[in-house]
Amino acid sequence: MSGRSEEAPLVVAVDGGGSKTDAVALELDGTVVAEARAGTSSPHAIGMDAAADLVSGLIGSLLERTGPRPLAAVNLYLSGLDLPAELAEFRAAIAHTPWAGATVENDLFALLRAGTGEPDAVAVVCGTGINCIGVRSDGRVVRYPSLGTISGDWGGGWHLGERALWYAARAVDGRGGPTALAEAVPAALGLGSVQEVIEALHFGRLPSSGLARLAPTVFACARDGDAVALGLVDEQAEEIATMAITTLRRLDLLDRPVPVVLGGGVIGGRDERLLGTIERLLAEGAPAARMELVTAAPILGAALLALESAGADPSAVDAARSALEGRPAAVVPVPGA
């Protein structure tokens, strides 16, 4: 807590991803006065009402620590708010709260702002899932439904884990070639065989979300030279690059030096093959673009956006960046990296 007056206004920012939700309260000079964290707030994972309750609980926790203060801005950025109907439903779910007028958007906006303040930019997140957004100085925005395979998406920890199990199962029963994943997948989940993994998923003893835990296993096997795992890493890199290049093309920005901001747990693991392949593909498909890795937690971008929406001075934005950029983003561990 700072020594400011209890009447001094605050801004509140929330960033919610597939695994955790961060919240922060700041004064208008960029001073951080309270922080809070909870699990996922993605409506796709816990439902819209539960997501709204979790976010409201976090904000309430912040305000308990700061004491009653005027709110100059409340900015909420959540994974799973991809469609206009979802944004509207979430706004309706918080309509009874003191922050009913909050800015509500997808968490990609927070990642984008954490990585750059440029008006023309693209951001790709690859964590539990994958998503992309692009913005242009004239107000144009390109975004994707990000609803998994039904909307043309592939990638992130869950899809990597699902594909790893697919290859492991086929290796065991003879429909596919050999792969180290056949032993590594059950070992990573604490089970004795691929058959045990299949049955645990089928009978609900292992939630399907647990497949995301296999992403580090894919990278570890790839680093050891397993051909199947190497193919999965390359496929993930190609999908990330494809989303970025497609978005640049749709915004007519392929020939401009635009930042492509990359973040999320899979990217944050800094696997050399993954990042090297993304960089090569970007150089081929959008040679003027430059790749920017976000190592800070996206709550940084959410906080900067909240301060800017409240009309804070640039010095306050700089102060908040200095205070928050040391908080690392969640990563998928990459053995040996």
Beta strands, then each sheet from edge to edge (+ up, - down):
strand 1: 10-16
strand 2: 20-27
strand 3: 32-39
strand 4: 71-78
strand 5: 103-106
strand 6: 121-126
strand 7: 130-135
strand 8: 141-143
strand 9: 259-263
strand 10: 290-293
sheet 1: 3+ 2- 1+ 4+ 5+
sheet 2: 8+ 7- 6+ 9+ 10+
end
